[in-house]
Amino acid sequence: KLDSTFERFNKRYDFHGSVLVAKNGKVVFKDHYGYADFRGKKKIDDNSVFQLASVSKQFTAAAVLILKDQGKLSLDDKVTDFYPDFPYTEVTVRHLLNHTAGLPKYFWLAEHRWDQEQAPTNQEMMALLAEHKLDPFFSPGANFDYSNTGYFVLSAIVEKVSGMEFGTYLDKKIFRPLDMKQTFVYRFGQDSVRDGQLSGYRLYRRRWHAAIPGTVNDAVVGDKNVYSTTEDLFKWIQGLNSGKLISEESLEEMYTRGSTRYDRKVPYGFGFRIKEDDEEKVIYHNGRWNGFSTSLMQYPEDDLLVITLEHSNYNSMKYLNARVRDLVDENFTTDQ
């Protein structure tokens, strides 16, 4: 039933991607649908690697928590402890993790104030923030505002504290320890394209797929630009939840809703969105960037994990996730 569902979404709604469903810690469904290369009609397969878009943020949060567990930083450290010229002097690491820092959008800054041909790196973007001092949206801790800027600043802090490039740090501390052999960080204009690395596409005039080129924002990492597969993401969640990477205390904070300074709960932990009501708790993240649509959904009470990666601008991930959840509930029994 899952297979027929995704076949239908491929044919009717232009879904071209990979799917993995795990129940009780075991993979119960995994497959690929559609094309990796539309011109050459090459099918997506186990070697196809997707840009995770904002699903990348959970790796940034984990990197920060690894450094915290090692005593190399505190969640209440200010960004100015690492970057003295950072213009938002009261912003802490915790504010960045919870999206309560109120920082301006770095996309605008790169698009309007960066005057070099090559896209800026994290460190160059930190310098640009310090130079232009854009007005913040609100004072730190006052509100919740989902922020790509906050997560690129976190990855810059990881680089400063560890003395490594962000991708190197993730590879050493997360990807290799969890045997995630097809996962890496990619900076447009800085790194070589790897085997199996997909491009994002958009449907042009409802007739053909056009590849989406890199932009001035595509060399900045931390908020996006981790590439991976569904199988590697399964290894990631298994490793994260089993305590192989961070302490039990850090994992609990990661999966707990943050709050403003007025004690209002926000719908975000560290690197994950948190949906919590009387019925259940869902730990998840979705992402969209340059044609890629991604989703990682954890349903802890049912021990269910749904990972969906797509690269042709599919825009109904929420509905698709709900459909997968319903099919599992209807057809999977506890003795299977």
LUMNU-738567 format. One record per residue (C-alpha): residue in one letter; x, y, z. Coordinates in nm, 4 decimals, m for minus. Example, Ala and Ser with C-alpha at 12.3 -4.5 7.8 and 13.67 -1.06 7.14 Angstrom:
BEGIN
@rest a | px 1.2300 | py m0.4500 | pz 0.7800
@rest s | px 1.3670 | py m0.1060 | pz 0.7140
This chain:
BEGIN
@rest k | px 0.0000 | py 0.0000 | pz 0.0000
@rest l | px 0.2874 | py 0.2369 | pz 0.0698
@rest d | px 0.4447 | py 0.1491 | pz m0.2633
@rest s | px 0.1254 | py 0.2112 | pz m0.4585
@rest t | px 0.0808 | py 0.5420 | pz m0.2752
@rest f | px 0.4230 | py 0.6684 | pz m0.3783
@rest e | px 0.3842 | py 0.5365 | pz m0.7329
@rest r | px 0.0649 | py 0.7405 | pz m0.7578
@rest f | px 0.2321 | py 1.0518 | pz m0.6185
@rest n | px 0.5148 | py 1.0101 | pz m0.8681
@rest k | px 0.2819 | py 0.9864 | pz m1.1665
@rest r | px 0.0182 | py 1.2404 | pz m1.0628
@rest y | px 0.2063 | py 1.4940 | pz m0.8538
@rest d | px 0.5633 | py 1.4836 | pz m0.9878
@rest f | px 0.7170 | py 1.3245 | pz m0.6782
@rest h | px 1.0777 | py 1.2200 | pz m0.7463
@rest g | px 1.2449 | py 1.0998 | pz m0.4322
@rest s | px 1.3347 | py 0.8387 | pz m0.1724
@rest v | px 1.1339 | py 0.7120 | pz 0.1236
@rest l | px 1.2134 | py 0.5109 | pz 0.4375
@rest v | px 0.9708 | py 0.4013 | pz 0.7091
@rest a | px 1.0978 | py 0.2402 | pz 1.0305
@rest k | px 0.8865 | py 0.0879 | pz 1.3062
@rest n | px 1.0176 | py m0.0326 | pz 1.6418
@rest g | px 1.3731 | py 0.0452 | pz 1.5341
@rest k | px 1.3581 | py m0.1634 | pz 1.2144
@rest v | px 1.3164 | py m0.0570 | pz 0.8530
@rest v | px 0.9809 | py m0.1834 | pz 0.7286
@rest f | px 0.9746 | py 0.0039 | pz 0.3960
@rest k | px 1.2378 | py 0.1680 | pz 0.1748
@rest d | px 1.2215 | py 0.2576 | pz m0.1943
@rest h | px 1.2915 | py 0.5196 | pz m0.4626
@rest y | px 1.0599 | py 0.6838 | pz m0.7169
@rest g | px 1.1241 | py 0.8858 | pz m1.0289
@rest y | px 1.4334 | py 1.0355 | pz m1.1848
@rest a | px 1.7695 | py 1.1489 | pz m1.0516
@rest d | px 1.8571 | py 1.3013 | pz m1.3909
@rest f | px 1.5609 | py 1.4073 | pz m1.6013
@rest r | px 1.7528 | py 1.4650 | pz m1.9226
@rest g | px 1.9314 | py 1.1300 | pz m1.9112
@rest k | px 1.6270 | py 0.9515 | pz m1.7607
@rest k | px 1.8445 | py 0.8058 | pz m1.4855
@rest k | px 1.6400 | py 0.6648 | pz m1.1996
@rest i | px 1.6885 | py 0.7523 | pz m0.8331
@rest d | px 1.8625 | py 0.4660 | pz m0.6536
@rest d | px 2.0587 | py 0.3846 | pz m0.3378
@rest n | px 2.3453 | py 0.6063 | pz m0.4577
@rest s | px 2.1304 | py 0.9200 | pz m0.4986
@rest v | px 2.2190 | py 1.1838 | pz m0.2375
@rest f | px 1.9767 | py 1.4652 | pz m0.1515
@rest q | px 2.0260 | py 1.8170 | pz m0.0176
@rest l | px 1.8498 | py 1.8089 | pz 0.3206
@rest a | px 1.7635 | py 2.1813 | pz 0.3290
@rest s | px 1.6482 | py 2.2735 | pz 0.6817
@rest v | px 1.6607 | py 1.9127 | pz 0.8017
@rest s | px 2.0341 | py 1.9982 | pz 0.8182
@rest k | px 1.9702 | py 2.2077 | pz 1.1301
@rest q | px 1.9544 | py 1.9034 | pz 1.3593
@rest f | px 2.3178 | py 1.8239 | pz 1.2758
@rest t | px 2.4186 | py 2.1787 | pz 1.3649
@rest a | px 2.2383 | py 2.1496 | pz 1.6969
@rest a | px 2.4036 | py 1.8145 | pz 1.7682
@rest a | px 2.7479 | py 1.9600 | pz 1.6909
@rest v | px 2.6862 | py 2.2383 | pz 1.9460
@rest l | px 2.5657 | py 1.9870 | pz 2.2058
@rest i | px 2.8737 | py 1.7684 | pz 2.1559
@rest l | px 3.0906 | py 2.0719 | pz 2.2339
@rest k | px 2.8683 | py 2.1527 | pz 2.5314
@rest d | px 2.9015 | py 1.7995 | pz 2.6687
@rest q | px 3.2796 | py 1.8308 | pz 2.6336
@rest g | px 3.2773 | py 2.1528 | pz 2.8376
@rest k | px 3.4003 | py 2.3621 | pz 2.5456
@rest l | px 3.1009 | py 2.5969 | pz 2.5482
@rest s | px 2.7856 | py 2.6706 | pz 2.7457
@rest l | px 2.4381 | py 2.7169 | pz 2.6040
@rest d | px 2.4238 | py 3.0481 | pz 2.7889
@rest d | px 2.7478 | py 3.1765 | pz 2.6361
@rest k | px 2.6993 | py 3.4885 | pz 2.4266
@rest v | px 2.7950 | py 3.4938 | pz 2.0603
@rest t | px 3.0312 | py 3.7809 | pz 2.1441
@rest d | px 3.2324 | py 3.5362 | pz 2.3572
@rest f | px 3.3415 | py 3.3809 | pz 2.0272
@rest y | px 3.2985 | py 3.6750 | pz 1.7870
@rest p | px 3.3627 | py 4.0027 | pz 1.9752
@rest d | px 3.2481 | py 4.2128 | pz 1.6772
@rest f | px 2.9078 | py 4.0430 | pz 1.6564
@rest p | px 2.6628 | py 4.3366 | pz 1.6739
@rest y | px 2.3815 | py 4.1623 | pz 1.8665
@rest t | px 2.5555 | py 4.1595 | pz 2.2018
@rest e | px 2.2966 | py 3.9840 | pz 2.4214
@rest v | px 2.2299 | py 3.6862 | pz 2.1932
@rest t | px 2.3229 | py 3.3502 | pz 2.3477
@rest v | px 2.3801 | py 3.0045 | pz 2.2026
@rest r | px 2.0463 | py 2.8956 | pz 2.3514
@rest h | px 1.8648 | py 3.1825 | pz 2.1771
@rest l | px 2.0091 | py 3.0643 | pz 1.8458
@rest l | px 1.9131 | py 2.7017 | pz 1.9041
@rest n | px 1.5527 | py 2.7889 | pz 1.9985
@rest h | px 1.5029 | py 3.0577 | pz 1.7282
@rest t | px 1.4461 | py 3.3279 | pz 1.9888
@rest a | px 1.7429 | py 3.5508 | pz 1.8959
@rest g | px 1.5538 | py 3.7911 | pz 1.6669
@rest l | px 1.8376 | py 3.8124 | pz 1.4140
@rest p | px 1.7862 | py 3.9702 | pz 1.0691
@rest k | px 1.7848 | py 3.7576 | pz 0.7541
@rest y | px 2.1296 | py 3.6861 | pz 0.6144
@rest f | px 1.9750 | py 3.6010 | pz 0.2748
@rest w | px 1.8902 | py 3.9693 | pz 0.2267
@rest l | px 2.2376 | py 4.0744 | pz 0.3337
@rest a | px 2.4080 | py 3.8375 | pz 0.0891
@rest e | px 2.1790 | py 3.9391 | pz m0.1962
@rest h | px 2.2124 | py 4.3164 | pz m0.1405
@rest r | px 2.5496 | py 4.3784 | pz 0.0251
@rest w | px 2.7851 | py 4.1043 | pz m0.0979
@rest d | px 2.9795 | py 4.2364 | pz m0.3984
@rest q | px 3.2094 | py 3.9472 | pz m0.4875
@rest e | px 3.1481 | py 3.6887 | pz m0.7580
@rest q | px 3.1984 | py 3.3846 | pz m0.5335
@rest a | px 2.9307 | py 3.3180 | pz m0.2722
@rest p | px 3.0322 | py 3.4085 | pz 0.0868
@rest t | px 3.1396 | py 3.1446 | pz 0.3394
@rest n | px 3.0254 | py 3.1323 | pz 0.7009
@rest q | px 3.3178 | py 3.3380 | pz 0.8252
@rest e | px 3.2726 | py 3.5974 | pz 0.5489
@rest m | px 2.9034 | py 3.6223 | pz 0.6328
@rest m | px 2.9851 | py 3.6737 | pz 1.0016
@rest a | px 3.2084 | py 3.9646 | pz 0.8983
@rest l | px 2.9281 | py 4.1036 | pz 0.6776
@rest l | px 2.6848 | py 4.0940 | pz 0.9726
@rest a | px 2.9358 | py 4.2811 | pz 1.1864
@rest e | px 2.9956 | py 4.5413 | pz 0.9149
@rest h | px 2.6339 | py 4.6266 | pz 0.8287
@rest k | px 2.4624 | py 4.5842 | pz 1.1670
@rest l | px 2.1089 | py 4.5336 | pz 1.0333
@rest d | px 1.8294 | py 4.5981 | pz 1.2816
@rest p | px 1.7123 | py 4.2888 | pz 1.4701
@rest f | px 1.3466 | py 4.1851 | pz 1.4647
@rest f | px 1.3202 | py 4.1893 | pz 1.8453
@rest s | px 1.5364 | py 4.1758 | pz 2.1556
@rest p | px 1.6877 | py 3.8336 | pz 2.2390
@rest g | px 1.4468 | py 3.5957 | pz 2.4105
@rest a | px 1.1385 | py 3.8106 | pz 2.3550
@rest n | px 0.9764 | py 3.6029 | pz 2.0814
@rest f | px 1.0042 | py 3.3061 | pz 1.8450
@rest d | px 1.1034 | py 3.3652 | pz 1.4828
@rest y | px 1.2339 | py 3.0758 | pz 1.2713
@rest s | px 1.5804 | py 3.1874 | pz 1.1676
@rest n | px 1.8252 | py 3.0523 | pz 0.9118
@rest t | px 2.0646 | py 3.3216 | pz 1.0299
@rest g | px 2.0739 | py 3.1746 | pz 1.3801
@rest y | px 2.1794 | py 2.8329 | pz 1.2565
@rest f | px 2.4533 | py 2.9573 | pz 1.0276
@rest v | px 2.5874 | py 3.1569 | pz 1.3270
@rest l | px 2.5832 | py 2.8355 | pz 1.5324
@rest s | px 2.7880 | py 2.6555 | pz 1.2680
@rest a | px 3.0339 | py 2.9453 | pz 1.2669
@rest i | px 3.0682 | py 2.9050 | pz 1.6449
@rest v | px 3.1344 | py 2.5323 | pz 1.5949
@rest e | px 3.4125 | py 2.6246 | pz 1.3530
@rest k | px 3.5628 | py 2.8768 | pz 1.5931
@rest v | px 3.5536 | py 2.6464 | pz 1.8983
@rest s | px 3.6660 | py 2.3267 | pz 1.7208
@rest g | px 3.9238 | py 2.4864 | pz 1.4913
@rest m | px 3.7777 | py 2.2836 | pz 1.2010
@rest e | px 3.5635 | py 2.3642 | pz 0.9012
@rest f | px 3.2014 | py 2.2773 | pz 0.9776
@rest g | px 3.1841 | py 1.9892 | pz 0.7305
@rest t | px 3.5056 | py 1.8401 | pz 0.8643
@rest y | px 3.3749 | py 1.8577 | pz 1.2205
@rest l | px 3.0454 | py 1.6866 | pz 1.1330
@rest d | px 3.2303 | py 1.4187 | pz 0.9406
@rest k | px 3.4658 | py 1.3487 | pz 1.2311
@rest k | px 3.2143 | py 1.3650 | pz 1.5168
@rest i | px 2.8886 | py 1.2417 | pz 1.3585
@rest f | px 2.9034 | py 1.0984 | pz 1.0079
@rest r | px 3.1980 | py 0.8612 | pz 1.0466
@rest p | px 3.1105 | py 0.7388 | pz 1.3991
@rest l | px 2.7615 | py 0.6465 | pz 1.2728
@rest d | px 2.8884 | py 0.4934 | pz 0.9460
@rest m | px 2.6996 | py 0.7537 | pz 0.7409
@rest k | px 2.9110 | py 0.6978 | pz 0.4297
@rest q | px 2.6931 | py 0.9013 | pz 0.1918
@rest t | px 2.6483 | py 1.2099 | pz 0.4077
@rest f | px 2.8509 | py 1.5300 | pz 0.3746
@rest v | px 2.8395 | py 1.9093 | pz 0.3817
@rest y | px 2.8561 | py 2.0846 | pz 0.0438
@rest r | px 2.9410 | py 2.4524 | pz m0.0135
@rest f | px 2.8538 | py 2.5823 | pz m0.3604
@rest g | px 3.1619 | py 2.7200 | pz m0.5337
@rest q | px 3.3896 | py 2.5849 | pz m0.2613
@rest d | px 3.3556 | py 2.2045 | pz m0.2754
@rest s | px 3.3571 | py 1.9497 | pz m0.5565
@rest v | px 3.0293 | py 1.7858 | pz m0.6561
@rest r | px 3.0320 | py 1.4226 | pz m0.5404
@rest d | px 2.9149 | py 1.1046 | pz m0.7056
@rest g | px 2.5408 | py 1.0646 | pz m0.6704
@rest q | px 2.4876 | py 1.4249 | pz m0.5539
@rest l | px 2.1529 | py 1.5391 | pz m0.6944
@rest s | px 2.0506 | py 1.8760 | pz m0.8325
@rest g | px 1.7188 | py 2.0340 | pz m0.7421
@rest y | px 1.4625 | py 2.0869 | pz m1.0191
@rest r | px 1.1482 | py 2.2816 | pz m1.0913
@rest l | px 0.8785 | py 2.1901 | pz m1.3401
@rest y | px 0.8878 | py 2.4387 | pz m1.6284
@rest r | px 0.5629 | py 2.5106 | pz m1.8162
@rest r | px 0.4292 | py 2.1812 | pz m1.6804
@rest r | px 0.6296 | py 2.0001 | pz m1.9452
@rest w | px 0.9940 | py 1.9632 | pz m1.8519
@rest h | px 1.2238 | py 1.9873 | pz m1.5518
@rest a | px 1.4812 | py 2.2648 | pz m1.5255
@rest a | px 1.7770 | py 2.2320 | pz m1.2890
@rest i | px 1.8006 | py 2.5095 | pz m1.0293
@rest p | px 2.1482 | py 2.6697 | pz m1.0169
@rest g | px 2.3385 | py 2.7645 | pz m0.7024
@rest t | px 2.2972 | py 3.1131 | pz m0.5574
@rest v | px 2.4868 | py 3.3654 | pz m0.3488
@rest n | px 2.3418 | py 3.1981 | pz m0.0384
@rest d | px 2.4623 | py 2.8462 | pz m0.1164
@rest a | px 2.8125 | py 2.8507 | pz 0.0346
@rest v | px 2.6792 | py 2.9257 | pz 0.3839
@rest v | px 2.6206 | py 2.6083 | pz 0.5869
@rest g | px 2.4590 | py 2.5144 | pz 0.9161
@rest d | px 2.1067 | py 2.6150 | pz 0.8242
@rest k | px 2.1155 | py 2.3863 | pz 0.5160
@rest n | px 2.3657 | py 2.2137 | pz 0.2804
@rest v | px 2.3990 | py 1.8754 | pz 0.4480
@rest y | px 2.3507 | py 1.6063 | pz 0.1803
@rest s | px 2.2373 | py 1.2561 | pz 0.2719
@rest t | px 2.0219 | py 0.9514 | pz 0.1974
@rest t | px 1.7239 | py 0.7982 | pz 0.3759
@rest e | px 1.9367 | py 0.5050 | pz 0.4929
@rest d | px 2.2026 | py 0.7345 | pz 0.6425
@rest l | px 1.9323 | py 0.9401 | pz 0.8151
@rest f | px 1.7965 | py 0.6208 | pz 0.9707
@rest k | px 2.1478 | py 0.5556 | pz 1.1086
@rest w | px 2.1558 | py 0.9152 | pz 1.2353
@rest i | px 1.8331 | py 0.8882 | pz 1.4346
@rest q | px 1.9281 | py 0.5467 | pz 1.5700
@rest g | px 2.2671 | py 0.6786 | pz 1.6837
@rest l | px 2.1285 | py 1.0026 | pz 1.8237
@rest n | px 1.8526 | py 0.8358 | pz 2.0250
@rest s | px 2.0774 | py 0.5599 | pz 2.1607
@rest g | px 2.3232 | py 0.8035 | pz 2.3213
@rest k | px 2.6163 | py 0.7456 | pz 2.0861
@rest l | px 2.6664 | py 1.1183 | pz 2.0247
@rest i | px 2.5362 | py 1.3347 | pz 2.3076
@rest s | px 2.4423 | py 1.2940 | pz 2.6725
@rest e | px 2.0960 | py 1.1922 | pz 2.7869
@rest e | px 2.0525 | py 1.5414 | pz 2.9334
@rest s | px 2.1412 | py 1.7079 | pz 2.6024
@rest l | px 1.9085 | py 1.4789 | pz 2.4070
@rest e | px 1.6226 | py 1.5639 | pz 2.6420
@rest e | px 1.6837 | py 1.9371 | pz 2.5883
@rest m | px 1.7028 | py 1.8803 | pz 2.2144
@rest y | px 1.3563 | py 1.7232 | pz 2.2190
@rest t | px 1.1969 | py 1.9743 | pz 2.4588
@rest r | px 1.0189 | py 2.2933 | pz 2.3549
@rest g | px 1.2098 | py 2.6082 | pz 2.4383
@rest s | px 1.0590 | py 2.9233 | pz 2.5855
@rest t | px 1.0819 | py 3.2992 | pz 2.5616
@rest r | px 1.1963 | py 3.5112 | pz 2.8535
@rest y | px 0.8269 | py 3.5571 | pz 2.9317
@rest d | px 0.7912 | py 3.1788 | pz 2.9788
@rest r | px 0.5917 | py 3.1330 | pz 2.6606
@rest k | px 0.6639 | py 2.7941 | pz 2.5046
@rest v | px 0.7947 | py 2.7909 | pz 2.1486
@rest p | px 0.7352 | py 2.5056 | pz 1.8983
@rest y | px 1.1036 | py 2.4210 | pz 1.8705
@rest g | px 1.3709 | py 2.2358 | pz 2.0653
@rest f | px 1.7303 | py 2.2251 | pz 1.9384
@rest g | px 1.7334 | py 2.1509 | pz 1.5649
@rest f | px 1.3873 | py 1.9930 | pz 1.5727
@rest r | px 1.0337 | py 2.1235 | pz 1.5657
@rest i | px 0.8195 | py 1.9897 | pz 1.8498
@rest k | px 0.4442 | py 1.9343 | pz 1.8140
@rest e | px 0.2924 | py 1.8440 | pz 2.1471
@rest d | px m0.0690 | py 1.8105 | pz 2.2558
@rest d | px m0.2913 | py 1.5832 | pz 2.4655
@rest e | px m0.2829 | py 1.3120 | pz 2.2001
@rest e | px 0.0868 | py 1.2757 | pz 2.1188
@rest k | px 0.4291 | py 1.4316 | pz 2.0768
@rest v | px 0.5895 | py 1.4593 | pz 1.7312
@rest i | px 0.9574 | py 1.5452 | pz 1.6852
@rest y | px 1.0221 | py 1.6508 | pz 1.3284
@rest h | px 1.1649 | py 1.8883 | pz 1.0714
@rest n | px 1.0796 | py 1.9744 | pz 0.7121
@rest g | px 1.2935 | py 2.1541 | pz 0.4599
@rest r | px 1.2660 | py 2.3298 | pz 0.1230
@rest w | px 1.5543 | py 2.4729 | pz m0.0756
@rest n | px 1.6381 | py 2.5061 | pz m0.4466
@rest g | px 1.3950 | py 2.2344 | pz m0.5558
@rest f | px 1.4563 | py 1.9957 | pz m0.2655
@rest s | px 1.1694 | py 1.9065 | pz m0.0310
@rest t | px 1.2622 | py 1.7019 | pz 0.2748
@rest s | px 1.1025 | py 1.5650 | pz 0.5881
@rest l | px 1.2046 | py 1.3638 | pz 0.8940
@rest m | px 0.9205 | py 1.2705 | pz 1.1295
@rest q | px 0.9563 | py 1.0913 | pz 1.4640
@rest y | px 0.6463 | py 0.9630 | pz 1.6458
@rest p | px 0.8003 | py 0.8490 | pz 1.9780
@rest e | px 0.4895 | py 0.6912 | pz 2.1296
@rest d | px 0.4484 | py 0.4646 | pz 1.8265
@rest d | px 0.8248 | py 0.4215 | pz 1.7745
@rest l | px 0.7685 | py 0.5283 | pz 1.4143
@rest l | px 1.0135 | py 0.7132 | pz 1.1884
@rest v | px 0.9237 | py 0.8464 | pz 0.8425
@rest i | px 1.1955 | py 0.9956 | pz 0.6189
@rest t | px 1.1091 | py 1.1482 | pz 0.2813
@rest l | px 1.3585 | py 1.3164 | pz 0.0462
@rest e | px 1.2566 | py 1.4719 | pz m0.2868
@rest h | px 1.4200 | py 1.6992 | pz m0.5475
@rest s | px 1.1596 | py 1.8254 | pz m0.7963
@rest n | px 0.9856 | py 2.0942 | pz m0.5890
@rest y | px 0.7139 | py 1.8676 | pz m0.4498
@rest n | px 0.5023 | py 2.0844 | pz m0.2180
@rest s | px 0.2633 | py 1.8543 | pz m0.0301
@rest m | px 0.4981 | py 1.6871 | pz 0.2171
@rest k | px 0.2633 | py 1.7447 | pz 0.5098
@rest y | px m0.0193 | py 1.5567 | pz 0.3395
@rest l | px 0.2144 | py 1.2791 | pz 0.2264
@rest n | px 0.3471 | py 1.2278 | pz 0.5801
@rest a | px m0.0080 | py 1.2069 | pz 0.7139
@rest r | px m0.0958 | py 0.9490 | pz 0.4498
@rest v | px 0.2063 | py 0.7355 | pz 0.5421
@rest r | px 0.1167 | py 0.7591 | pz 0.9104
@rest d | px m0.2415 | py 0.6480 | pz 0.8409
@rest l | px m0.1297 | py 0.3518 | pz 0.6306
@rest v | px 0.1079 | py 0.2316 | pz 0.9015
@rest d | px m0.1587 | py 0.2686 | pz 1.1693
@rest e | px m0.4119 | py 0.0795 | pz 0.9596
@rest n | px m0.1913 | py m0.2042 | pz 0.8401
@rest f | px 0.0973 | py m0.2619 | pz 1.0802
@rest t | px 0.0307 | py m0.4669 | pz 1.3924
@rest t | px 0.2564 | py m0.4970 | pz 1.6956
@rest d | px 0.3471 | py m0.8603 | pz 1.6239
@rest q | px 0.4893 | py m0.7860 | pz 1.2785
